[in-house]
Amino acid sequence: MSLQLRPYKPCDAEAIVRWIRDENALRLWSSDRFGDFPITAEDINRKYLLHNGDCAEPDNFYPFTAFDERGPVGHLILRFTDRDRSIIRFGFVIVDDSRRGKGCGRAMLTL
């Protein structure tokens, strides 16, 4: 597996929405930050691109997509949790259902 990370692109939202198959998956992924199931690609792009991931601070929201030769594999965000910008948090971590249990999540976080 040759996994890579790149900055999120609006087209990634379609894959993420496919991985969120039910309300439980949505809650596990987003901690109720997106409202009711189902969500759409437009919902994700609105929050990410127009509302800075709901982060009040500018330059504090970094969404990434993990991919390999077959396409998107997973997704995560990074954001600072303190004013000194010394602590960064992983969030919204999700992996394609068909790729779970194969080390993609661990590889993604390691990258």
Phi and psi restraints in degrees (range 20) as a CNS / XPLOR table:
assign (resid 1 and name C) (resid 2 and name N)
       (resid 2 and name CA) (resid 2 and name C) 1.0 -113.4 20.0 2
assign (resid 2 and name N) (resid 2 and name CA)
       (resid 2 and name C) (resid 3 and name N) 1.0 78.8 20.0 2
assign (resid 2 and name C) (resid 3 and name N)
       (resid 3 and name CA) (resid 3 and name C) 1.0 -84.4 20.0 2
assign (resid 3 and name N) (resid 3 and name CA)
       (resid 3 and name C) (resid 4 and name N) 1.0 139.8 20.0 2
assign (resid 3 and name C) (resid 4 and name N)
       (resid 4 and name CA) (resid 4 and name C) 1.0 -134.3 20.0 2
assign (resid 4 and name N) (resid 4 and name CA)
       (resid 4 and name C) (resid 5 and name N) 1.0 157.4 20.0 2
assign (resid 4 and name C) (resid 5 and name N)
       (resid 5 and name CA) (resid 5 and name C) 1.0 -113.3 20.0 2
assign (resid 5 and name N) (resid 5 and name CA)
       (resid 5 and name C) (resid 6 and name N) 1.0 144.1 20.0 2
assign (resid 5 and name C) (resid 6 and name N)
       (resid 6 and name CA) (resid 6 and name C) 1.0 -143.9 20.0 2
assign (resid 6 and name N) (resid 6 and name CA)
       (resid 6 and name C) (resid 7 and name N) 1.0 159.5 20.0 2
assign (resid 6 and name C) (resid 7 and name N)
       (resid 7 and name CA) (resid 7 and name C) 1.0 -57.8 20.0 2
assign (resid 7 and name N) (resid 7 and name CA)
       (resid 7 and name C) (resid 8 and name N) 1.0 144.6 20.0 2
assign (resid 7 and name C) (resid 8 and name N)
       (resid 8 and name CA) (resid 8 and name C) 1.0 -56.4 20.0 2
assign (resid 8 and name N) (resid 8 and name CA)
       (resid 8 and name C) (resid 9 and name N) 1.0 141.9 20.0 2
assign (resid 8 and name C) (resid 9 and name N)
       (resid 9 and name CA) (resid 9 and name C) 1.0 -121.1 20.0 2
assign (resid 9 and name N) (resid 9 and name CA)
       (resid 9 and name C) (resid 10 and name N) 1.0 148.9 20.0 2
assign (resid 9 and name C) (resid 10 and name N)
       (resid 10 and name CA) (resid 10 and name C) 1.0 -53.3 20.0 2
assign (resid 10 and name N) (resid 10 and name CA)
       (resid 10 and name C) (resid 11 and name N) 1.0 -32.1 20.0 2
assign (resid 10 and name C) (resid 11 and name N)
       (resid 11 and name CA) (resid 11 and name C) 1.0 -68.1 20.0 2
assign (resid 11 and name N) (resid 11 and name CA)
       (resid 11 and name C) (resid 12 and name N) 1.0 -17.6 20.0 2
assign (resid 11 and name C) (resid 12 and name N)
       (resid 12 and name CA) (resid 12 and name C) 1.0 -67.6 20.0 2
assign (resid 12 and name N) (resid 12 and name CA)
       (resid 12 and name C) (resid 13 and name N) 1.0 -24.8 20.0 2
assign (resid 12 and name C) (resid 13 and name N)
       (resid 13 and name CA) (resid 13 and name C) 1.0 -58.5 20.0 2
assign (resid 13 and name N) (resid 13 and name CA)
       (resid 13 and name C) (resid 14 and name N) 1.0 -35.1 20.0 2
assign (resid 13 and name C) (resid 14 and name N)
       (resid 14 and name CA) (resid 14 and name C) 1.0 -60.3 20.0 2
assign (resid 14 and name N) (resid 14 and name CA)
       (resid 14 and name C) (resid 15 and name N) 1.0 -42.5 20.0 2
assign (resid 14 and name C) (resid 15 and name N)
       (resid 15 and name CA) (resid 15 and name C) 1.0 -66.9 20.0 2
assign (resid 15 and name N) (resid 15 and name CA)
       (resid 15 and name C) (resid 16 and name N) 1.0 -44.6 20.0 2
assign (resid 15 and name C) (resid 16 and name N)
       (resid 16 and name CA) (resid 16 and name C) 1.0 -59.4 20.0 2
assign (resid 16 and name N) (resid 16 and name CA)
       (resid 16 and name C) (resid 17 and name N) 1.0 -44.8 20.0 2
assign (resid 16 and name C) (resid 17 and name N)
       (resid 17 and name CA) (resid 17 and name C) 1.0 -60.2 20.0 2
assign (resid 17 and name N) (resid 17 and name CA)
       (resid 17 and name C) (resid 18 and name N) 1.0 -38.3 20.0 2
assign (resid 17 and name C) (resid 18 and name N)
       (resid 18 and name CA) (resid 18 and name C) 1.0 -64.2 20.0 2
assign (resid 18 and name N) (resid 18 and name CA)
       (resid 18 and name C) (resid 19 and name N) 1.0 -31.5 20.0 2
assign (resid 18 and name C) (resid 19 and name N)
       (resid 19 and name CA) (resid 19 and name C) 1.0 -77.8 20.0 2
assign (resid 19 and name N) (resid 19 and name CA)
       (resid 19 and name C) (resid 20 and name N) 1.0 -16.5 20.0 2
assign (resid 19 and name C) (resid 20 and name N)
       (resid 20 and name CA) (resid 20 and name C) 1.0 -96.9 20.0 2
assign (resid 20 and name N) (resid 20 and name CA)
       (resid 20 and name C) (resid 21 and name N) 1.0 86.0 20.0 2
assign (resid 20 and name C) (resid 21 and name N)
       (resid 21 and name CA) (resid 21 and name C) 1.0 -85.8 20.0 2
assign (resid 21 and name N) (resid 21 and name CA)
       (resid 21 and name C) (resid 22 and name N) 1.0 -16.8 20.0 2
assign (resid 21 and name C) (resid 22 and name N)
       (resid 22 and name CA) (resid 22 and name C) 1.0 -154.1 20.0 2
assign (resid 22 and name N) (resid 22 and name CA)
       (resid 22 and name C) (resid 23 and name N) 1.0 175.2 20.0 2
assign (resid 22 and name C) (resid 23 and name N)
       (resid 23 and name CA) (resid 23 and name C) 1.0 -62.4 20.0 2
assign (resid 23 and name N) (resid 23 and name CA)
       (resid 23 and name C) (resid 24 and name N) 1.0 -37.4 20.0 2
assign (resid 23 and name C) (resid 24 and name N)
       (resid 24 and name CA) (resid 24 and name C) 1.0 -61.8 20.0 2
assign (resid 24 and name N) (resid 24 and name CA)
       (resid 24 and name C) (resid 25 and name N) 1.0 -44.4 20.0 2
assign (resid 24 and name C) (resid 25 and name N)
       (resid 25 and name CA) (resid 25 and name C) 1.0 -61.8 20.0 2
assign (resid 25 and name N) (resid 25 and name CA)
       (resid 25 and name C) (resid 26 and name N) 1.0 -39.7 20.0 2
assign (resid 25 and name C) (resid 26 and name N)
       (resid 26 and name CA) (resid 26 and name C) 1.0 -62.3 20.0 2
assign (resid 26 and name N) (resid 26 and name CA)
       (resid 26 and name C) (resid 27 and name N) 1.0 -45.4 20.0 2
assign (resid 26 and name C) (resid 27 and name N)
       (resid 27 and name CA) (resid 27 and name C) 1.0 -65.3 20.0 2
assign (resid 27 and name N) (resid 27 and name CA)
       (resid 27 and name C) (resid 28 and name N) 1.0 -42.2 20.0 2
assign (resid 27 and name C) (resid 28 and name N)
       (resid 28 and name CA) (resid 28 and name C) 1.0 -62.9 20.0 2
assign (resid 28 and name N) (resid 28 and name CA)
       (resid 28 and name C) (resid 29 and name N) 1.0 -38.3 20.0 2
assign (resid 28 and name C) (resid 29 and name N)
       (resid 29 and name CA) (resid 29 and name C) 1.0 -76.1 20.0 2
assign (resid 29 and name N) (resid 29 and name CA)
       (resid 29 and name C) (resid 30 and name N) 1.0 -45.0 20.0 2
assign (resid 29 and name C) (resid 30 and name N)
       (resid 30 and name CA) (resid 30 and name C) 1.0 -111.4 20.0 2
assign (resid 30 and name N) (resid 30 and name CA)
       (resid 30 and name C) (resid 31 and name N) 1.0 -4.5 20.0 2
assign (resid 30 and name C) (resid 31 and name N)
       (resid 31 and name CA) (resid 31 and name C) 1.0 50.3 20.0 2
assign (resid 31 and name N) (resid 31 and name CA)
       (resid 31 and name C) (resid 32 and name N) 1.0 43.9 20.0 2
assign (resid 31 and name C) (resid 32 and name N)
       (resid 32 and name CA) (resid 32 and name C) 1.0 66.3 20.0 2
assign (resid 32 and name N) (resid 32 and name CA)
       (resid 32 and name C) (resid 33 and name N) 1.0 20.7 20.0 2
assign (resid 32 and name C) (resid 33 and name N)
       (resid 33 and name CA) (resid 33 and name C) 1.0 -81.8 20.0 2
assign (resid 33 and name N) (resid 33 and name CA)
       (resid 33 and name C) (resid 34 and name N) 1.0 -9.6 20.0 2
assign (resid 33 and name C) (resid 34 and name N)
       (resid 34 and name CA) (resid 34 and name C) 1.0 -113.2 20.0 2
assign (resid 34 and name N) (resid 34 and name CA)
       (resid 34 and name C) (resid 35 and name N) 1.0 -1.4 20.0 2
assign (resid 34 and name C) (resid 35 and name N)
       (resid 35 and name CA) (resid 35 and name C) 1.0 86.5 20.0 2
assign (resid 35 and name N) (resid 35 and name CA)
       (resid 35 and name C) (resid 36 and name N) 1.0 -143.8 20.0 2
assign (resid 35 and name C) (resid 36 and name N)
       (resid 36 and name CA) (resid 36 and name C) 1.0 -83.6 20.0 2
assign (resid 36 and name N) (resid 36 and name CA)
       (resid 36 and name C) (resid 37 and name N) 1.0 149.8 20.0 2
assign (resid 36 and name C) (resid 37 and name N)
       (resid 37 and name CA) (resid 37 and name C) 1.0 -79.2 20.0 2
assign (resid 37 and name N) (resid 37 and name CA)
       (resid 37 and name C) (resid 38 and name N) 1.0 143.4 20.0 2
assign (resid 37 and name C) (resid 38 and name N)
       (resid 38 and name CA) (resid 38 and name C) 1.0 -85.4 20.0 2
assign (resid 38 and name N) (resid 38 and name CA)
       (resid 38 and name C) (resid 39 and name N) 1.0 157.8 20.0 2
assign (resid 38 and name C) (resid 39 and name N)
       (resid 39 and name CA) (resid 39 and name C) 1.0 -105.9 20.0 2
assign (resid 39 and name N) (resid 39 and name CA)
       (resid 39 and name C) (resid 40 and name N) 1.0 163.7 20.0 2
assign (resid 39 and name C) (resid 40 and name N)
       (resid 40 and name CA) (resid 40 and name C) 1.0 -115.8 20.0 2
assign (resid 40 and name N) (resid 40 and name CA)
       (resid 40 and name C) (resid 41 and name N) 1.0 167.7 20.0 2
assign (resid 40 and name C) (resid 41 and name N)
       (resid 41 and name CA) (resid 41 and name C) 1.0 -59.8 20.0 2
assign (resid 41 and name N) (resid 41 and name CA)
       (resid 41 and name C) (resid 42 and name N) 1.0 -36.1 20.0 2
assign (resid 41 and name C) (resid 42 and name N)
       (resid 42 and name CA) (resid 42 and name C) 1.0 -64.3 20.0 2
assign (resid 42 and name N) (resid 42 and name CA)
       (resid 42 and name C) (resid 43 and name N) 1.0 -36.7 20.0 2
assign (resid 42 and name C) (resid 43 and name N)
       (resid 43 and name CA) (resid 43 and name C) 1.0 -60.8 20.0 2
assign (resid 43 and name N) (resid 43 and name CA)
       (resid 43 and name C) (resid 44 and name N) 1.0 -45.8 20.0 2
assign (resid 43 and name C) (resid 44 and name N)
       (resid 44 and name CA) (resid 44 and name C) 1.0 -64.4 20.0 2
assign (resid 44 and name N) (resid 44 and name CA)
       (resid 44 and name C) (resid 45 and name N) 1.0 -48.2 20.0 2
assign (resid 44 and name C) (resid 45 and name N)
       (resid 45 and name CA) (resid 45 and name C) 1.0 -64.0 20.0 2
assign (resid 45 and name N) (resid 45 and name CA)
       (resid 45 and name C) (resid 46 and name N) 1.0 -36.5 20.0 2
assign (resid 45 and name C) (resid 46 and name N)
       (resid 46 and name CA) (resid 46 and name C) 1.0 -61.8 20.0 2
assign (resid 46 and name N) (resid 46 and name CA)
       (resid 46 and name C) (resid 47 and name N) 1.0 -49.0 20.0 2
assign (resid 46 and name C) (resid 47 and name N)
       (resid 47 and name CA) (resid 47 and name C) 1.0 -64.7 20.0 2
assign (resid 47 and name N) (resid 47 and name CA)
       (resid 47 and name C) (resid 48 and name N) 1.0 -43.1 20.0 2
assign (resid 47 and name C) (resid 48 and name N)
       (resid 48 and name CA) (resid 48 and name C) 1.0 -75.3 20.0 2
assign (resid 48 and name N) (resid 48 and name CA)
       (resid 48 and name C) (resid 49 and name N) 1.0 -47.9 20.0 2
assign (resid 48 and name C) (resid 49 and name N)
       (resid 49 and name CA) (resid 49 and name C) 1.0 -91.4 20.0 2
assign (resid 49 and name N) (resid 49 and name CA)
       (resid 49 and name C) (resid 50 and name N) 1.0 -32.0 20.0 2
assign (resid 49 and name C) (resid 50 and name N)
       (resid 50 and name CA) (resid 50 and name C) 1.0 -99.7 20.0 2
assign (resid 50 and name N) (resid 50 and name CA)
       (resid 50 and name C) (resid 51 and name N) 1.0 -22.7 20.0 2
assign (resid 50 and name C) (resid 51 and name N)
       (resid 51 and name CA) (resid 51 and name C) 1.0 -123.0 20.0 2
assign (resid 51 and name N) (resid 51 and name CA)
       (resid 51 and name C) (resid 52 and name N) 1.0 17.9 20.0 2
assign (resid 51 and name C) (resid 52 and name N)
       (resid 52 and name CA) (resid 52 and name C) 1.0 49.4 20.0 2
assign (resid 52 and name N) (resid 52 and name CA)
       (resid 52 and name C) (resid 53 and name N) 1.0 39.2 20.0 2
assign (resid 52 and name C) (resid 53 and name N)
       (resid 53 and name CA) (resid 53 and name C) 1.0 61.5 20.0 2
assign (resid 53 and name N) (resid 53 and name CA)
       (resid 53 and name C) (resid 54 and name N) 1.0 25.2 20.0 2
assign (resid 53 and name C) (resid 54 and name N)
       (resid 54 and name CA) (resid 54 and name C) 1.0 65.7 20.0 2
assign (resid 54 and name N) (resid 54 and name CA)
       (resid 54 and name C) (resid 55 and name N) 1.0 18.2 20.0 2
assign (resid 54 and name C) (resid 55 and name N)
       (resid 55 and name CA) (resid 55 and name C) 1.0 -87.2 20.0 2
assign (resid 55 and name N) (resid 55 and name CA)
       (resid 55 and name C) (resid 56 and name N) 1.0 125.0 20.0 2
assign (resid 55 and name C) (resid 56 and name N)
       (resid 56 and name CA) (resid 56 and name C) 1.0 -69.0 20.0 2
assign (resid 56 and name N) (resid 56 and name CA)
       (resid 56 and name C) (resid 57 and name N) 1.0 -33.0 20.0 2
assign (resid 56 and name C) (resid 57 and name N)
       (resid 57 and name CA) (resid 57 and name C) 1.0 -80.0 20.0 2
assign (resid 57 and name N) (resid 57 and name CA)
       (resid 57 and name C) (resid 58 and name N) 1.0 134.4 20.0 2
assign (resid 57 and name C) (resid 58 and name N)
       (resid 58 and name CA) (resid 58 and name C) 1.0 -68.4 20.0 2
assign (resid 58 and name N) (resid 58 and name CA)
       (resid 58 and name C) (resid 59 and name N) 1.0 155.2 20.0 2
assign (resid 58 and name C) (resid 59 and name N)
       (resid 59 and name CA) (resid 59 and name C) 1.0 53.2 20.0 2
assign (resid 59 and name N) (resid 59 and name CA)
       (resid 59 and name C) (resid 60 and name N) 1.0 48.2 20.0 2
assign (resid 59 and name C) (resid 60 and name N)
       (resid 60 and name CA) (resid 60 and name C) 1.0 -137.4 20.0 2
assign (resid 60 and name N) (resid 60 and name CA)
       (resid 60 and name C) (resid 61 and name N) 1.0 17.0 20.0 2
assign (resid 60 and name C) (resid 61 and name N)
       (resid 61 and name CA) (resid 61 and name C) 1.0 -138.2 20.0 2
assign (resid 61 and name N) (resid 61 and name CA)
       (resid 61 and name C) (resid 62 and name N) 1.0 116.4 20.0 2
assign (resid 61 and name C) (resid 62 and name N)
       (resid 62 and name CA) (resid 62 and name C) 1.0 -129.2 20.0 2
assign (resid 62 and name N) (resid 62 and name CA)
       (resid 62 and name C) (resid 63 and name N) 1.0 94.4 20.0 2
assign (resid 62 and name C) (resid 63 and name N)
       (resid 63 and name CA) (resid 63 and name C) 1.0 -86.4 20.0 2
assign (resid 63 and name N) (resid 63 and name CA)
       (resid 63 and name C) (resid 64 and name N) 1.0 141.6 20.0 2
assign (resid 63 and name C) (resid 64 and name N)
       (resid 64 and name CA) (resid 64 and name C) 1.0 -132.4 20.0 2
assign (resid 64 and name N) (resid 64 and name CA)
       (resid 64 and name C) (resid 65 and name N) 1.0 153.6 20.0 2
assign (resid 64 and name C) (resid 65 and name N)
       (resid 65 and name CA) (resid 65 and name C) 1.0 -120.8 20.0 2
assign (resid 65 and name N) (resid 65 and name CA)
       (resid 65 and name C) (resid 66 and name N) 1.0 133.2 20.0 2
assign (resid 65 and name C) (resid 66 and name N)
       (resid 66 and name CA) (resid 66 and name C) 1.0 -93.6 20.0 2
assign (resid 66 and name N) (resid 66 and name CA)
       (resid 66 and name C) (resid 67 and name N) 1.0 139.9 20.0 2
assign (resid 66 and name C) (resid 67 and name N)
       (resid 67 and name CA) (resid 67 and name C) 1.0 -147.2 20.0 2
assign (resid 67 and name N) (resid 67 and name CA)
       (resid 67 and name C) (resid 68 and name N) 1.0 161.8 20.0 2
assign (resid 67 and name C) (resid 68 and name N)
       (resid 68 and name CA) (resid 68 and name C) 1.0 -136.5 20.0 2
assign (resid 68 and name N) (resid 68 and name CA)
       (resid 68 and name C) (resid 69 and name N) 1.0 -165.2 20.0 2
assign (resid 68 and name C) (resid 69 and name N)
       (resid 69 and name CA) (resid 69 and name C) 1.0 -62.7 20.0 2
assign (resid 69 and name N) (resid 69 and name CA)
       (resid 69 and name C) (resid 70 and name N) 1.0 -17.9 20.0 2
assign (resid 69 and name C) (resid 70 and name N)
       (resid 70 and name CA) (resid 70 and name C) 1.0 -94.4 20.0 2
assign (resid 70 and name N) (resid 70 and name CA)
       (resid 70 and name C) (resid 71 and name N) 1.0 -8.7 20.0 2
assign (resid 70 and name C) (resid 71 and name N)
       (resid 71 and name CA) (resid 71 and name C) 1.0 123.1 20.0 2
assign (resid 71 and name N) (resid 71 and name CA)
       (resid 71 and name C) (resid 72 and name N) 1.0 -161.5 20.0 2
assign (resid 71 and name C) (resid 72 and name N)
       (resid 72 and name CA) (resid 72 and name C) 1.0 -61.2 20.0 2
assign (resid 72 and name N) (resid 72 and name CA)
       (resid 72 and name C) (resid 73 and name N) 1.0 137.7 20.0 2
assign (resid 72 and name C) (resid 73 and name N)
       (resid 73 and name CA) (resid 73 and name C) 1.0 -117.8 20.0 2
assign (resid 73 and name N) (resid 73 and name CA)
       (resid 73 and name C) (resid 74 and name N) 1.0 -34.8 20.0 2
assign (resid 73 and name C) (resid 74 and name N)
       (resid 74 and name CA) (resid 74 and name C) 1.0 -163.7 20.0 2
assign (resid 74 and name N) (resid 74 and name CA)
       (resid 74 and name C) (resid 75 and name N) 1.0 179.6 20.0 2
assign (resid 74 and name C) (resid 75 and name N)
       (resid 75 and name CA) (resid 75 and name C) 1.0 -152.1 20.0 2
assign (resid 75 and name N) (resid 75 and name CA)
       (resid 75 and name C) (resid 76 and name N) 1.0 149.1 20.0 2
assign (resid 75 and name C) (resid 76 and name N)
       (resid 76 and name CA) (resid 76 and name C) 1.0 -158.6 20.0 2
assign (resid 76 and name N) (resid 76 and name CA)
       (resid 76 and name C) (resid 77 and name N) 1.0 163.7 20.0 2
assign (resid 76 and name C) (resid 77 and name N)
       (resid 77 and name CA) (resid 77 and name C) 1.0 -122.9 20.0 2
assign (resid 77 and name N) (resid 77 and name CA)
       (resid 77 and name C) (resid 78 and name N) 1.0 157.1 20.0 2
assign (resid 77 and name C) (resid 78 and name N)
       (resid 78 and name CA) (resid 78 and name C) 1.0 -124.9 20.0 2
assign (resid 78 and name N) (resid 78 and name CA)
       (resid 78 and name C) (resid 79 and name N) 1.0 141.4 20.0 2
assign (resid 78 and name C) (resid 79 and name N)
       (resid 79 and name CA) (resid 79 and name C) 1.0 -154.4 20.0 2
assign (resid 79 and name N) (resid 79 and name CA)
       (resid 79 and name C) (resid 80 and name N) 1.0 147.6 20.0 2
assign (resid 79 and name C) (resid 80 and name N)
       (resid 80 and name CA) (resid 80 and name C) 1.0 -75.4 20.0 2
assign (resid 80 and name N) (resid 80 and name CA)
       (resid 80 and name C) (resid 81 and name N) 1.0 144.1 20.0 2
assign (resid 80 and name C) (resid 81 and name N)
       (resid 81 and name CA) (resid 81 and name C) 1.0 -109.9 20.0 2
assign (resid 81 and name N) (resid 81 and name CA)
       (resid 81 and name C) (resid 82 and name N) 1.0 -0.4 20.0 2
assign (resid 81 and name C) (resid 82 and name N)
       (resid 82 and name CA) (resid 82 and name C) 1.0 -136.7 20.0 2
assign (resid 82 and name N) (resid 82 and name CA)
       (resid 82 and name C) (resid 83 and name N) 1.0 158.7 20.0 2
assign (resid 82 and name C) (resid 83 and name N)
       (resid 83 and name CA) (resid 83 and name C) 1.0 -64.5 20.0 2
assign (resid 83 and name N) (resid 83 and name CA)
       (resid 83 and name C) (resid 84 and name N) 1.0 -30.5 20.0 2
assign (resid 83 and name C) (resid 84 and name N)
       (resid 84 and name CA) (resid 84 and name C) 1.0 -77.0 20.0 2
assign (resid 84 and name N) (resid 84 and name CA)
       (resid 84 and name C) (resid 85 and name N) 1.0 -8.2 20.0 2
assign (resid 84 and name C) (resid 85 and name N)
       (resid 85 and name CA) (resid 85 and name C) 1.0 57.7 20.0 2
assign (resid 85 and name N) (resid 85 and name CA)
       (resid 85 and name C) (resid 86 and name N) 1.0 44.1 20.0 2
assign (resid 85 and name C) (resid 86 and name N)
       (resid 86 and name CA) (resid 86 and name C) 1.0 -110.4 20.0 2
assign (resid 86 and name N) (resid 86 and name CA)
       (resid 86 and name C) (resid 87 and name N) 1.0 -12.2 20.0 2
assign (resid 86 and name C) (resid 87 and name N)
       (resid 87 and name CA) (resid 87 and name C) 1.0 -121.6 20.0 2
assign (resid 87 and name N) (resid 87 and name CA)
       (resid 87 and name C) (resid 88 and name N) 1.0 124.5 20.0 2
assign (resid 87 and name C) (resid 88 and name N)
       (resid 88 and name CA) (resid 88 and name C) 1.0 -115.9 20.0 2
assign (resid 88 and name N) (resid 88 and name CA)
       (resid 88 and name C) (resid 89 and name N) 1.0 144.1 20.0 2
assign (resid 88 and name C) (resid 89 and name N)
       (resid 89 and name CA) (resid 89 and name C) 1.0 -116.7 20.0 2
assign (resid 89 and name N) (resid 89 and name CA)
       (resid 89 and name C) (resid 90 and name N) 1.0 137.7 20.0 2
assign (resid 89 and name C) (resid 90 and name N)
       (resid 90 and name CA) (resid 90 and name C) 1.0 -84.0 20.0 2
assign (resid 90 and name N) (resid 90 and name CA)
       (resid 90 and name C) (resid 91 and name N) 1.0 144.3 20.0 2
assign (resid 90 and name C) (resid 91 and name N)
       (resid 91 and name CA) (resid 91 and name C) 1.0 -154.7 20.0 2
assign (resid 91 and name N) (resid 91 and name CA)
       (resid 91 and name C) (resid 92 and name N) 1.0 171.7 20.0 2
assign (resid 91 and name C) (resid 92 and name N)
       (resid 92 and name CA) (resid 92 and name C) 1.0 46.8 20.0 2
assign (resid 92 and name N) (resid 92 and name CA)
       (resid 92 and name C) (resid 93 and name N) 1.0 43.5 20.0 2
assign (resid 92 and name C) (resid 93 and name N)
       (resid 93 and name CA) (resid 93 and name C) 1.0 -81.2 20.0 2
assign (resid 93 and name N) (resid 93 and name CA)
       (resid 93 and name C) (resid 94 and name N) 1.0 127.0 20.0 2
assign (resid 93 and name C) (resid 94 and name N)
       (resid 94 and name CA) (resid 94 and name C) 1.0 -148.3 20.0 2
assign (resid 94 and name N) (resid 94 and name CA)
       (resid 94 and name C) (resid 95 and name N) 1.0 146.7 20.0 2
assign (resid 94 and name C) (resid 95 and name N)
       (resid 95 and name CA) (resid 95 and name C) 1.0 -127.1 20.0 2
assign (resid 95 and name N) (resid 95 and name CA)
       (resid 95 and name C) (resid 96 and name N) 1.0 143.2 20.0 2
assign (resid 95 and name C) (resid 96 and name N)
       (resid 96 and name CA) (resid 96 and name C) 1.0 -50.3 20.0 2
assign (resid 96 and name N) (resid 96 and name CA)
       (resid 96 and name C) (resid 97 and name N) 1.0 128.3 20.0 2
assign (resid 96 and name C) (resid 97 and name N)
       (resid 97 and name CA) (resid 97 and name C) 1.0 -49.6 20.0 2
assign (resid 97 and name N) (resid 97 and name CA)
       (resid 97 and name C) (resid 98 and name N) 1.0 -40.9 20.0 2
assign (resid 97 and name C) (resid 98 and name N)
       (resid 98 and name CA) (resid 98 and name C) 1.0 -71.7 20.0 2
assign (resid 98 and name N) (resid 98 and name CA)
       (resid 98 and name C) (resid 99 and name N) 1.0 -10.6 20.0 2
assign (resid 98 and name C) (resid 99 and name N)
       (resid 99 and name CA) (resid 99 and name C) 1.0 -110.1 20.0 2
assign (resid 99 and name N) (resid 99 and name CA)
       (resid 99 and name C) (resid 100 and name N) 1.0 -0.2 20.0 2
assign (resid 99 and name C) (resid 100 and name N)
       (resid 100 and name CA) (resid 100 and name C) 1.0 -67.9 20.0 2
assign (resid 100 and name N) (resid 100 and name CA)
       (resid 100 and name C) (resid 101 and name N) 1.0 149.4 20.0 2
assign (resid 100 and name C) (resid 101 and name N)
       (resid 101 and name CA) (resid 101 and name C) 1.0 81.0 20.0 2
assign (resid 101 and name N) (resid 101 and name CA)
       (resid 101 and name C) (resid 102 and name N) 1.0 9.2 20.0 2
assign (resid 101 and name C) (resid 102 and name N)
       (resid 102 and name CA) (resid 102 and name C) 1.0 -117.0 20.0 2
assign (resid 102 and name N) (resid 102 and name CA)
       (resid 102 and name C) (resid 103 and name N) 1.0 12.6 20.0 2
assign (resid 102 and name C) (resid 103 and name N)
       (resid 103 and name CA) (resid 103 and name C) 1.0 87.1 20.0 2
assign (resid 103 and name N) (resid 103 and name CA)
       (resid 103 and name C) (resid 104 and name N) 1.0 5.9 20.0 2
assign (resid 103 and name C) (resid 104 and name N)
       (resid 104 and name CA) (resid 104 and name C) 1.0 -65.9 20.0 2
assign (resid 104 and name N) (resid 104 and name CA)
       (resid 104 and name C) (resid 105 and name N) 1.0 -43.0 20.0 2
assign (resid 104 and name C) (resid 105 and name N)
       (resid 105 and name CA) (resid 105 and name C) 1.0 -61.9 20.0 2
assign (resid 105 and name N) (resid 105 and name CA)
       (resid 105 and name C) (resid 106 and name N) 1.0 -46.2 20.0 2
assign (resid 105 and name C) (resid 106 and name N)
       (resid 106 and name CA) (resid 106 and name C) 1.0 -62.3 20.0 2
assign (resid 106 and name N) (resid 106 and name CA)
       (resid 106 and name C) (resid 107 and name N) 1.0 -44.5 20.0 2
assign (resid 106 and name C) (resid 107 and name N)
       (resid 107 and name CA) (resid 107 and name C) 1.0 -62.5 20.0 2
assign (resid 107 and name N) (resid 107 and name CA)
       (resid 107 and name C) (resid 108 and name N) 1.0 -40.2 20.0 2
assign (resid 107 and name C) (resid 108 and name N)
       (resid 108 and name CA) (resid 108 and name C) 1.0 -63.1 20.0 2
assign (resid 108 and name N) (resid 108 and name CA)
       (resid 108 and name C) (resid 109 and name N) 1.0 -45.8 20.0 2
assign (resid 108 and name C) (resid 109 and name N)
       (resid 109 and name CA) (resid 109 and name C) 1.0 -68.3 20.0 2
assign (resid 109 and name N) (resid 109 and name CA)
       (resid 109 and name C) (resid 110 and name N) 1.0 -33.2 20.0 2
assign (resid 109 and name C) (resid 110 and name N)
       (resid 110 and name CA) (resid 110 and name C) 1.0 -65.9 20.0 2
assign (resid 110 and name N) (resid 110 and name CA)
       (resid 110 and name C) (resid 111 and name N) 1.0 -40.9 20.0 2
